[in-house]
């Protein structure tokens, strides 16, 4: 029997039993299932060593229990921290200018958007932005320059950022669409002629 076959056989034979045991430890079925799955995942990292264990099921149980206890401790620390700092802060700014800026940022290419946000909104220096994005400082400066120019154009001419279908039809001057006026005139003429034929018949 290969190492992988042994793990598959153990999974089929003792997964449910281990989950029941971990459920008694955690009091949460989802936590119990995740703990046992994590134990099997770690077994798959070194299947040969796992296959050589004298009691693989006991090893799985121990790993699952330790994982569940560690997760519980981390969660308690986080819960305590959240209680000390109070509720999360409200979103900072809902002003029209701020919302327009965020909408314009979403139009930009990803690289420019990330550089602008980290440099101007998060207030990181260029070198730290470069380290965060995994690019050179020169690349960040170039993205900042192009992004600023694009933002200036978008914010100065907001209609450029609005999809064409969102512009009301009445906002388009009639002289800009002579074909439409001509088509409407032709349609009116055709209707009139058709009306004469119907009346005579």
C-alpha positions, 0 to 999 in steps of 0.5 A, a space after each residue: 500500500 502506498 503512502 497516499 493510499 494509507 492516508 486515503 484509507 485513514 480519511 475514509 475510516 476515521 474522519 467522521 470519528 475524529 470530527 465527533 471527538 473534536 466537536 466535543 473539544 470545540 463545541 462547534 461542528 465547523 471548527 471540528 471539521 476544519 481542525 481535522 481537515 488541517 490535520 490531514 493536510 499536514 499529514 499530506 505534507 510528509 506522507 512517508 513520515 506519516 505512514 511510518 507512525 505507530 498510531 497515525 490516527 492518534 497523531 491526527 487527533 493530537 494535531 487537530 486538537 492543538 490546531 483548534 486550541 491555538 486558533 481558540 487562543 488567537 481568537 480570544 486575543 483578537 476579541 479582547 483587542 476589539 473590545 478595547 479599541 471599541 467599534 470600527 470607525 465610520 467611513 471617513 468621508 461621504 462628501 461629493 468631492 471625495 466620492 467623485 475622486 474614488 469614482 475617478 480612481 476606479 477608472 484608472 489602470 490598476 498600477 496607477 490606482 494603487 500608486 496614487 492610493 498608497 502615496 496620497 491616501 495612505 501617505 506612504 513615501 515613494 520608496 515604501 510604495 515601491 516596496 509594497 507593490 514590488 516595483 522600482 521607485 522610478 516606476 512608482 514615480 511614472 505611475 504617479 505622474 500619469 495617474 495625476 494627469 489622468 485624474 485631473 482630466 477625469 475630474 475636470 471633465 466628469 462626462 468622460 468617466 460616465 458611460 455613454 449609455 448613462 447620458 440622457 438623450 435630451 443632452 445630445 444636441 439635435 444638430 449633432 445627429 442629423 441622421 436621426 432627424 432625417 430618419 424621423 422625417 422620412 418615417 413621418 412621410 411614410 406614415 402619411 403616405 400609408 395613411 392615404 392608401 388606407 383611407 382610399 381603400 
